[in-house]
Amino acid sequence: MAKRGFVSAALVAVCCGIAFGPVQAAPEPTAAKGKATYFPHSDIENVWKDLEAKQVINKRVLEGGSYSINVRIVRPNDPPLQHANSLDIWLVSEGSATAITGGTLVGMEKRPNSDDAAGKSITGGVEQALKPGDVLYVPPGVPHGFKDLKGFRAFLIRMDTK
């Protein structure tokens, strides 16, 4: 009887995985110690294509504990964010967008299980046009969001500061 219950639970888990996506994603590559890590352009292009096909906004390509490197898709309706204890470095690879940084996050709500807070908008922020090759540094505590997205692709490097 216990065996049948286990099989039923496993079947439910598999069905939920099919209906709602994978139960557990494959782990990200862990940052090597004492040697460099190389990401060929073709591999990164395949990550972009996979994200776009699956309509997923982020893929961590390297996990370093207190830092990570992510391939990130920003959508026009993504809320502006503010991180209490981490900084973002955005490396623009394609397209364009306008970054809005600083000011005050309107309607700020803390997100569970992270140092993130999201808001409805930013008031009093500074707007900066972004294009390929640009780098945007956002320190902890600074609200940031994007608008006027046109084929915008960026790498996001996140680092914990505490």
PAGU-902138 format. One line per 8 residues: their letters; for each residue x negated, y negated, z of N, C-alpha, C. Coordinates in Angstrom, 3 decimals. Each point is the difference from the previous one (the first is absolute). Example, Ala and Ser with C-alpha at 12.3 -4.5 7.8 and 13.67 -1.06 7.14 Angstrom:
2
AS = -13.190/5.690/7.800/0.890/-1.190/0.000/-0.900/-1.200/0.000  0.350/-1.050/-0.720/-0.820/-1.190/0.060/0.770/-1.090/0.730
***
This chain:
162
MAKRGFVS = -0.819/1.186/0.000/0.819/-1.186/0.000/-0.872/-1.262/0.000  -1.065/-0.008/0.824/-0.901/-1.146/0.043/-0.684/-0.188/-1.345  -0.307/1.120/-0.654/-0.658/-0.060/-1.301/0.917/-0.678/-1.021  1.303/0.332/0.042/0.960/-0.590/-0.910/0.116/-1.514/0.258  -0.049/-0.417/1.267/0.057/-1.417/0.350/-1.208/-0.751/-0.540  -1.169/0.626/0.092/-1.227/-0.601/-0.523/0.086/-0.170/-1.504  0.482/1.033/-0.694/0.136/-0.057/-1.457/0.993/-1.086/-0.386  1.103/-0.100/0.738/0.998/-1.041/-0.285/-0.596/-1.392/0.199
AALVAVCC = -0.763/-0.162/1.082/-0.619/-1.300/0.258/-0.997/-0.341/-1.101  -0.763/0.986/-0.438/-0.964/-0.230/-1.066/0.704/-0.377/-1.295  1.104/0.656/-0.303/0.768/-0.300/-1.205/0.548/-1.424/0.056  0.507/-0.412/1.154/0.504/-1.369/0.155/-1.137/-1.000/-0.219  -1.166/0.294/0.573/-1.142/-0.901/-0.156/-0.399/-0.124/-1.468  -0.018/1.111/-0.713/-0.350/-0.019/-1.420/1.041/-0.780/-0.790  1.273/0.242/0.274/1.068/-0.716/-0.709/-0.070/-1.496/0.281  -0.269/-0.380/1.241/-0.126/-1.419/0.332/-1.199/-0.599/-0.716
GIAFGPVQ = -1.063/0.771/-0.111/-1.176/-0.472/-0.723/0.318/-0.252/-1.454  0.816/0.868/-0.596/0.388/-0.190/-1.394/0.919/-1.200/-0.130  0.955/-0.142/0.910/0.969/-1.083/-0.101/-0.574/-1.357/0.383  -0.869/-0.041/1.008/-0.471/-1.267/0.527/-1.480/-0.252/-0.239  -0.654/0.823/-0.757/-1.424/-0.163/-0.252/-0.791/0.941/0.877  -1.301/0.040/-0.195/-0.820/0.939/0.751/0.054/-0.280/1.488  0.013/1.071/0.786/0.041/-0.116/1.449/-1.312/-0.596/0.487  -1.122/0.414/-0.573/-1.301/-0.523/0.395/-0.828/-0.229/-1.257
AAPEPTAA = -0.492/-1.214/-0.150/-0.817/-0.328/-1.168/-1.393/0.582/0.172  -0.667/0.181/-1.123/-1.378/0.472/0.046/-0.853/-1.045/0.707  -0.937/0.433/0.826/-0.822/-0.976/0.719/-0.876/-0.803/-0.953  -0.242/-1.262/0.366/-0.855/-0.862/-0.797/-1.444/0.447/0.201  -0.841/-0.247/-0.989/-1.416/0.307/0.200/-0.560/-0.840/1.149  -0.753/0.623/0.856/-0.621/-0.690/1.120/-1.311/-0.621/-0.464  -0.266/-1.207/0.461/-1.223/-0.698/-0.380/-1.224/0.809/0.415  -0.927/0.149/-0.922/-1.238/0.731/0.272/-0.886/-0.826/0.922
KGKATYFP = -0.771/0.680/0.797/-0.967/-0.681/0.867/-1.387/0.225/-0.594  -0.748/-1.068/-0.151/-1.360/0.114/-0.481/-0.149/0.101/-1.507  1.107/-0.180/-0.745/-0.105/-0.010/-1.457/1.155/-0.804/-0.587  -0.182/-0.459/-1.207/1.012/-0.805/-0.680/1.087/0.894/-0.586  1.154/-0.584/-0.233/1.097/0.696/-0.662/0.331/-0.768/-1.272  0.161/0.720/-1.080/0.242/-0.592/-1.315/1.383/0.398/-0.482  0.738/-0.963/-0.566/1.312/0.249/-0.562/-0.034/-0.359/-1.480  -0.046/0.977/-0.894/-0.018/-0.318/-1.435/1.267/-0.749/-0.414
HSDIENVW = -0.155/-0.911/-0.937/1.134/-0.790/-0.501/1.146/0.905/-0.465  -0.327/1.107/-0.655/1.042/0.910/-0.491/0.821/0.573/1.146  -0.640/0.306/1.130/0.734/0.513/1.159/0.952/-1.056/0.556  -0.473/-1.229/0.077/0.835/-1.085/0.514/1.171/-0.253/-0.946  -0.243/0.026/-1.310/1.086/-0.160/-0.972/1.048/1.096/0.177  -0.432/1.216/0.260/0.945/1.101/0.237/0.812/-0.221/1.269  -0.599/-0.585/1.018/0.743/-0.329/1.223/1.073/-1.017/-0.320  -0.353/-1.062/-0.762/1.000/-1.016/-0.379/1.171/0.649/-0.736
KDLEAKQV = -0.315/0.826/-0.992/1.052/0.646/-0.794/0.892/0.874/0.866  -0.591/0.730/0.919/0.755/0.877/0.891/0.916/-0.809/0.916  -0.518/-1.091/0.569/0.817/-0.854/0.861/1.181/-0.577/-0.767  -0.277/-0.497/-1.199/1.063/-0.607/-0.798/1.043/1.034/-0.403  -0.433/1.205/-0.375/0.943/1.051/-0.403/0.871/0.440/1.169  -0.588/0.055/1.189/0.736/0.452/1.193/0.693/-1.141/0.732  -0.216/-1.240/-0.461/0.560/-1.189/0.653/-0.434/-0.080/1.463  -1.277/0.269/0.234/-0.606/-0.087/1.322/-0.907/-1.220/0.002
INKRVLEG = -0.073/-0.726/1.129/-0.730/-1.267/-0.010/-1.448/0.093/0.462  -0.406/1.084/0.649/-1.346/0.036/0.557/-0.584/1.402/-0.029  -1.278/0.074/-0.295/-0.744/1.256/0.088/-1.332/-0.315/0.660  -0.227/0.594/1.146/-1.279/-0.164/0.677/-1.012/0.873/-0.717  -1.072/-0.614/-0.491/-1.019/0.766/-0.719/-1.209/0.291/0.872  -0.094/-0.680/1.157/-1.085/0.289/0.929/0.426/-0.398/1.402  -0.167/0.896/0.941/0.334/-0.248/1.395/-1.285/-0.046/0.805  -0.208/-1.112/0.692/-1.209/-0.156/0.788/0.243/-0.199/1.474
GSYSINVR = 1.212/0.317/0.468/0.303/-0.185/1.421/0.445/-1.426/0.267  -0.956/-0.912/0.171/0.356/-1.392/0.260/0.138/-0.815/-1.285  -0.182/0.660/-1.147/0.185/-0.676/-1.280/0.537/0.995/-1.022  0.571/-0.541/-1.071/0.494/0.854/-1.080/-0.067/-0.773/-1.311  -0.049/0.761/-1.106/0.082/-0.577/-1.341/1.250/0.579/-0.636  0.847/-0.882/-0.530/1.284/0.405/-0.545/0.190/-0.574/-1.394  0.666/0.760/-0.857/0.507/-0.512/-1.263/1.422/-0.430/0.328  0.336/-1.272/-0.255/1.259/-0.551/0.507/0.810/-0.654/-1.098
IVRPNDPP = 1.259/0.373/-0.086/0.950/-0.662/-0.886/0.845/-0.931/0.864  0.076/-1.260/-0.389/0.841/-0.973/0.691/1.242/-0.186/-0.842  1.142/0.141/0.629/1.284/-0.183/-0.690/0.552/-1.394/0.286  0.790/-0.541/-0.917/0.540/-1.348/0.194/0.823/-0.165/1.285  0.635/1.065/0.470/0.844/-0.109/1.191/-0.709/0.441/1.284  -1.325/0.254/-0.055/-0.737/0.359/1.215/0.005/-1.179/0.963  0.287/0.263/1.284/0.012/-1.099/0.965/-1.417/-0.483/0.313  -0.129/-1.258/0.370/-1.303/-0.466/0.467/-0.347/0.689/1.318
LQHANSLD = -1.297/0.160/0.246/-0.468/0.717/1.179/-0.947/-0.854/0.829  -0.203/0.455/1.220/-0.994/-0.568/0.890/-0.544/1.159/0.830  -1.336/0.140/0.060/-0.630/1.081/0.758/-0.644/-0.590/1.250  0.284/0.595/1.147/-0.542/-0.512/1.260/-1.492/0.288/0.142  -0.430/1.189/-0.387/-1.366/0.431/0.299/-0.770/0.514/-1.198  0.447/-0.310/-1.189/-0.744/0.457/-1.171/-0.042/-1.114/-1.044  -1.040/0.071/-0.836/-0.149/-0.976/-1.065/0.163/0.720/-1.334  0.396/-0.751/-1.003/0.158/0.523/-1.360/-0.981/-0.708/-0.925
IWLVSEGS = -0.572/0.775/-0.901/-0.778/-0.549/-1.109/0.642/0.546/-1.267  0.560/-0.888/-0.811/0.665/0.369/-1.243/-0.958/-0.281/-1.152  -0.280/1.008/-0.819/-0.851/-0.140/-1.183/0.897/0.157/-1.221  0.250/-1.084/-0.702/0.928/0.014/-1.131/-0.680/0.638/-1.205  0.630/1.032/-0.563/-0.594/0.683/-1.150/0.731/-0.287/-1.309  1.299/-0.274/0.071/0.773/-0.283/-1.227/1.164/-0.921/0.311  0.488/-0.662/-1.029/1.209/-0.803/0.107/-0.208/-1.267/0.803  1.115/-0.525/0.496/-0.059/-1.234/0.774/1.119/-0.013/1.034
ATAITGGT = -0.164/-0.872/0.971/1.003/-0.201/1.045/-0.338/-1.305/0.701  0.927/-0.476/0.795/-0.255/-1.130/0.865/0.039/0.512/1.428  -1.096/-0.180/0.735/-0.057/0.378/1.412/0.496/-1.175/0.827  0.774/0.308/1.026/0.440/-1.002/0.959/-0.588/0.426/1.344  -0.842/-0.845/0.578/-0.672/0.357/1.245/0.113/-1.133/1.017  -0.108/0.389/1.267/0.067/-0.983/1.074/1.439/-0.356/0.325  0.181/-1.122/0.635/1.346/-0.430/0.370/0.599/0.888/1.069  1.328/0.133/-0.069/0.748/0.765/0.999/0.847/1.056/-0.687
LVGMEKRP = -0.030/1.189/0.553/0.816/1.099/-0.502/1.420/-0.172/0.530  0.975/-0.196/-0.885/1.395/-0.216/0.376/0.682/1.347/0.219  0.724/0.123/1.105/0.725/1.244/0.285/-0.937/1.160/0.304  -1.090/-0.279/0.679/-1.021/1.020/0.264/0.542/1.131/0.879  -0.233/1.231/-0.485/0.359/1.192/0.766/-1.183/0.951/0.000  -0.415/0.414/1.190/-1.112/0.947/0.146/0.407/1.333/-0.588  -0.902/0.602/-0.769/0.237/1.329/-0.548/-0.466/1.046/1.008  0.761/1.087/0.143/-0.390/1.030/0.973/-1.281/0.714/-0.435
NSDDAAGK = -0.776/0.434/0.967/-1.202/0.816/-0.213/-1.078/-0.666/-0.842  -0.068/-1.319/-0.002/-1.065/-0.691/-0.724/-0.205/-1.375/0.619  -1.006/-0.715/-0.481/-0.204/-1.371/0.469/0.660/-0.996/-0.945  0.844/0.501/-0.906/0.658/-0.840/-0.994/1.286/-0.621/0.530  0.253/-1.195/-0.470/1.304/-0.633/0.142/0.404/-0.445/-1.401  1.282/0.111/-0.302/0.524/-0.418/-1.297/0.971/-1.150/0.220  0.170/-0.803/-1.026/0.925/-1.114/0.089/0.812/-0.136/-1.269  0.883/-0.970/-0.001/0.838/-0.256/-1.178/-0.700/-0.952/-0.968
SITGGVEQ = -0.821/-0.893/0.542/-0.723/-0.968/-0.833/-1.103/-0.644/0.833  -0.744/-0.885/-0.643/-1.041/-0.781/0.674/0.319/-1.471/-0.216  -0.017/-0.779/1.078/0.153/-1.446/-0.143/-1.335/-0.668/0.343  -0.303/-1.055/-0.741/-1.210/-0.760/0.271/-1.275/0.689/-0.434  0.116/1.026/-0.843/-1.197/0.706/-0.471/-0.658/-0.706/-1.176  -1.180/0.487/-0.356/-0.762/-0.522/-1.128/0.132/0.992/-1.151  0.264/-0.511/-1.201/0.117/0.860/-1.178/-1.306/-0.014/-0.788  -0.401/1.186/-0.460/-1.226/0.135/-0.775/0.243/0.968/-1.148
ALKPGDVL = -0.225/-0.456/-1.228/0.123/0.876/-1.168/-1.129/1.023/0.027  0.323/1.253/-0.313/-0.984/1.083/-0.037/-0.062/0.595/-1.401  -1.214/0.342/-0.434/-0.219/0.627/-1.307/-1.101/1.054/0.158  -0.219/0.845/-1.017/-1.029/1.032/0.105/-1.369/-0.567/0.391  -0.623/0.689/0.940/-1.302/-0.422/0.496/0.076/-0.823/1.270  1.200/-0.528/0.322/0.153/-0.791/1.225/0.029/0.907/1.225  -0.427/-0.569/1.124/0.016/0.696/1.287/0.784/-0.872/0.972  0.922/0.614/0.726/0.778/-0.695/1.020/-0.305/0.635/1.348
YVPPGVPH = -0.502/-0.800/0.933/-0.302/0.460/1.355/1.086/-0.525/0.932  0.636/0.898/0.762/1.054/-0.388/0.932/-0.399/0.486/1.396  -0.388/-0.926/0.891/-0.393/0.415/1.344/1.201/0.426/0.849  -0.257/0.662/1.127/1.097/0.394/0.885/0.835/-1.210/0.412  1.308/0.225/0.127/0.896/-1.045/0.467/0.478/-0.966/-1.062  -0.470/0.134/-1.240/0.384/-0.933/-1.062/1.091/0.630/-0.871  1.178/-0.630/-0.063/1.053/0.510/-0.882/-0.466/-0.029/-1.456  0.457/1.004/-0.769/-0.360/0.035/-1.420/1.043/0.772/-0.791
GFKDLKGF = 0.226/-0.483/-1.213/0.944/0.633/-0.908/-0.337/-0.415/-1.423  0.762/0.538/-0.959/-0.276/-0.249/-1.407/1.282/-0.320/-0.745  -0.111/-0.810/-1.053/1.129/-0.290/-0.884/-0.539/-0.160/-1.418  0.891/-0.164/-0.949/-0.368/-0.192/-1.409/-0.928/1.106/-0.502  0.346/1.236/0.307/-0.822/1.153/-0.378/0.146/0.309/-1.478  -1.139/0.124/-0.677/-0.013/0.346/-1.422/-1.086/1.044/-0.224  0.377/1.281/0.040/-0.968/1.073/-0.197/-1.085/0.030/1.054  0.317/-0.500/1.188/-0.977/-0.143/1.085/-0.437/1.366/0.530
RAFLIRMD = -1.314/0.229/-0.011/-0.605/1.201/0.575/-1.154/-0.448/0.878  -0.089/0.596/1.175/-1.068/-0.397/0.910/-0.431/1.174/0.863  -1.250/-0.061/0.412/-0.506/0.911/1.014/0.165/-0.718/1.325  0.413/0.727/1.009/0.165/-0.566/1.329/-0.963/0.703/0.948  -0.903/-0.777/0.568/-0.900/0.517/1.012/0.496/-0.558/1.331  0.328/0.890/0.912/0.512/-0.398/1.302/-1.006/0.414/1.068  -0.260/-0.926/0.927/-0.939/0.282/1.083/0.621/-0.379/1.322  -0.087/0.902/0.970/0.437/-0.303/1.358/-1.054/-0.879/0.660
TK = 0.450/-0.981/0.774/-0.936/-0.892/0.656/-0.090/0.285/1.500  0.820/0.892/0.514/-0.053/0.348/1.432/-0.198/1.472/0.174
***
